[in-house]
Amino acid sequence: AGLAGVIDWECADIRDLALAPALAAPGAIAGLVVCNPPYDARLAAEPALYRALGDALRRAVPTWRACVLCGDEPLARATGLRAQKTYRIFNGAIETVLLTVEPIGPLRQSVPAETVALTAGAEMVANRLRKNLRKLKAWREREQVTCFRAYDADLPEYAAAIDVYATDEREPRTFLHVQEYAPPDDIPEADTRRRRNELLAAAREVFAVPRENVAMKTRERGKGGSKYGQFDQRGEFVVVREGAAHLRVNLFDYLDTGLFLDHRPMRLRLADEAEDTRFLNLFGYTGAATVHAALGRARTTTTVDLSGTYLQWCADNLQENGLGGARHRLVQADALSWLEADSNQYDLVFCDPPTFSNSKRAGDFDVQASHVRLLRAAMARLAPGGALYFSNNFRRFRLDEAALAEFARVEDISAATIPPDFARDARIHRCWRITAQ
Ligand SMILES: C[S@@+](CC[C@H](N)C(=O)[O-])C[C@H]1O[C@@H](n2cnc3c(N)ncnc32)[C@H](O)[C@@H]1O
């Protein structure tokens, strides 16, 4: 458009806003600020950012006019700007608030951003979080649990799960992994956004976590958490502690983190039972169970997964714990076909298949349709006296007990494998101990 010469671009934090000297000179004419800050870009739309914007404008350009398009009323209020006029307008489908300010006015002694009060809704969530933390405190201290579920849609309007991941002692930091359940279609977008922002504000306040340590994802309820929304590509792994294991998790780049927290008791049980066993981990994912078995002194471990990415993650997890080498075998294969072709024996087997998986290479896997065949093949590899732990998190799963009775003894141990932090959602997984008849 031939305007490049009259536009200056700069990439900077709003907190560092400063005028070009010519504009700041005495007698320079006042200008107009037009600003469209994030309303929802996941975590950016928060009162502290809007407060910083308002403060920056009052410090840098107090005599100017401003039009600021804000995500919602609480965010508009957080700017601290006194609007002459406020308009409710739609930006596409998103309802927003447009403030017009003339003049912006000087910066008064402002309240520090951190002390911006929570809204009533956010306060309610914060209270619930504190209550949950009190309830889990004794258990967490006794068991030294540092990664746990702190909230699971306890207040139905604030429908998200909040998991806390504290990194291990070498570099202690706290991260929050927030999974929002997609709201029903009849809830207005503005309400969803407000509640999301309130939930995040409450969580950050209670856990004193900076914005960049909060991962926010949306998952569809009841669909096994299909992939939804946008993911980061930070490539940032942090190491957390579970029992004796150091495990690498990635909070930002995938829907899941690399560690299913509801399976913590199952993994600790494997660690307890692993001594001197040949351990087999089917659908091994990032190998957290493998690491536990290896630290529990399994003689050998074999981890089978279709994904090269997850097997590499498993290798890194082993290495993180000073493990590796020929005793720990990683196999990239379709678990069922591999098992049916295998001829080795194992004393301890963990089999935690997905509900369903599509794969060009291996064909589809469906736990309901294939579990009898899968378990028959696994039992054929189990050494005398061995145990197979089978679990999955398909909520409508029905174990074909009659078919299994032909070749195995089955004990439902689900209740004993649900940890206190998942008590609100005891159906998150089911688990069976399967032995020879
Ligand atoms: C651990 S399972 C699912 C765990 C958890 N219960 C869930 O539903 O998300 C997921 C793992 O199975 C692997 N997987 C999927 N289909 C597979 C197949 N046919 N053979 C081997 N591994 C497979 C995936 O790569 C992934 O690491």
The ligand as a MOL file (V3000), in Angstrom:
LIG
                    3D

  0  0  0     0  0            999 V3000
M  V30 BEGIN CTAB
M  V30 COUNTS 27 29 0 0 0
M  V30 BEGIN ATOM
M  V30 1 C -0.9460 -46.2690 26.8800 0
M  V30 2 S -2.1230 -46.3400 25.6770 0 CHG=1
M  V30 3 C -3.4220 -45.5030 26.3150 0
M  V30 4 C -3.2800 -45.1280 27.7050 0
M  V30 5 C -4.4720 -44.5080 28.2950 0
M  V30 6 N -5.1800 -45.5620 28.9800 0
M  V30 7 C -5.3240 -43.7880 27.2660 0
M  V30 8 O -6.4080 -44.2410 26.9170 0
M  V30 9 O -4.9270 -42.7190 26.7850 0 CHG=-1
M  V30 10 C -1.5760 -45.3390 24.4470 0
M  V30 11 C -0.3560 -45.9380 23.8040 0
M  V30 12 O -0.7240 -47.0100 22.9680 0
M  V30 13 C 0.0570 -46.9270 21.7900 0
M  V30 14 N -0.6200 -47.7080 20.7600 0
M  V30 15 C -1.7660 -47.4310 20.1010 0
M  V30 16 N -2.0950 -48.4200 19.2600 0
M  V30 17 C -1.1460 -49.3710 19.3830 0
M  V30 18 C -0.9280 -50.6520 18.8050 0
M  V30 19 N -1.7730 -51.1480 17.9170 0
M  V30 20 N 0.1380 -51.3470 19.2030 0
M  V30 21 C 1.0150 -50.8540 20.0990 0
M  V30 22 N 0.8640 -49.6520 20.6860 0
M  V30 23 C -0.1950 -48.9200 20.3320 0
M  V30 24 C 0.1740 -45.4550 21.5360 0
M  V30 25 O 1.2740 -45.1490 20.7280 0
M  V30 26 C 0.3190 -44.9080 22.9560 0
M  V30 27 O 1.6530 -44.8290 23.3460 0
M  V30 END ATOM
M  V30 BEGIN BOND
M  V30 1 1 1 2
M  V30 2 1 2 3
M  V30 3 1 2 10
M  V30 4 1 3 4
M  V30 5 1 4 5
M  V30 6 1 5 6
M  V30 7 1 5 7
M  V30 8 2 7 8
M  V30 9 1 7 9
M  V30 10 1 10 11
M  V30 11 1 11 12
M  V30 12 1 11 26
M  V30 13 1 12 13
M  V30 14 1 13 14
M  V30 15 1 13 24
M  V30 16 1 14 15
M  V30 17 1 14 23
M  V30 18 2 15 16
M  V30 19 1 16 17
M  V30 20 1 17 18
M  V30 21 2 17 23
M  V30 22 1 18 19
M  V30 23 2 18 20
M  V30 24 1 20 21
M  V30 25 2 21 22
M  V30 26 1 22 23
M  V30 27 1 24 25
M  V30 28 1 24 26
M  V30 29 1 26 27
M  V30 END BOND
M  V30 END CTAB
M  END
